[in-house]
Amino acid sequence: MKSLPRCSRFATLAGLGLITLASLLTPAAVAADQPVKIGFVVKQPEEPWFVLEWKFAGQAAKDLGFTLIKIGATDGDKVLSAIDNLAANGAQGFVICTPDTRLGPGIVAKAKSDNLKLITVDDQLIGADGKPMLAVHHLGISATKIGQKVGATLIEQMKQRGWVAADTAVCAVTFEELATAKERTDGAIDAILASGFAKDRIYKAPQRTSDIPGAFDAVTILLTQKPNVKHWLICGMNDSAVLGAVRAIEQRGFTADSCVGVGINGTDCIAELERTTPTSFYGSMLNSAKAHGYQTAEMMFHWIKDGKEPPLDTRTVSVLITRDNFRQVLKEQGIRD
Ligand code: GLA
């Protein structure tokens, strides 16, 4: 099998040579003998994606010799008290995937008043003006591009299976209040439209919560409204969204022969891909949990220890895994033995 691209990244501003002045002026933040402590706060600690981010951040802590403080914060109050706790425990900085990106200004203000460095991962903070807070260091996925790959894969599968477009419809499980989620499903829809697929056969199923039950409920409603579709193409913001949709659709008698879904993350669908009888969950765009966990923690460490400011914006890419290749790819990425 040909070797897979390593998770590449590009730092938009650093790439253009626009390293901020602060990076040139900031001295090393801690004395040589002061222990470095870094917080890693995540919004959904039960989701395998975040468990893996923590695992890889833990590897960075071991390799570089710092203390990692892992905190699950599922709402705004928990985020704010997590930041205070980190400061009280002597941390010098933290990486966060917040449960609500609109907490942006509050998180920045609290980090500042507690004198903690801040890097966001996965979900970019939104400012009071409703726009992404570009001055906050961030590492996230190339959401639009990855969504486009999902859309292209779904169309490819539809054609391979010989399904007629007139019998087929798209179920896009959406969570549009989160920018990275909207970019993903918009990207998928764009690629589907670009293939010539009819716009009026693309249906959105908005999730109330970004988890499997949230997707299941949203898709159950859609299926009641559209009883005559023969084949479904399913996309969503991540594996959980597509898994919820697949469960709802299969409950109506659809099978791997009559519909197809492609997730994003690749970390939350392993049990699904391992099932001996294939389901409609065809595959997933595997993101690099290592880049998101290890690299953010490493960037924070060097920022604290050596005063080396990380790039303002780093984006990661992904690779399609299916039943055919997932074992090997997960092994290569250190996710599975
Ligand atoms: C969001 C999603 C996660 C994962 C990350 C990847 O936070 O909720 O499931 O897809 O983005 O950056």
Residues whose N, C-alpha, C, O or C-beta is under 5 A from the ligand:
A	BS01	GLA	W49 D122 D123 I141 M237 N238 I264 N265
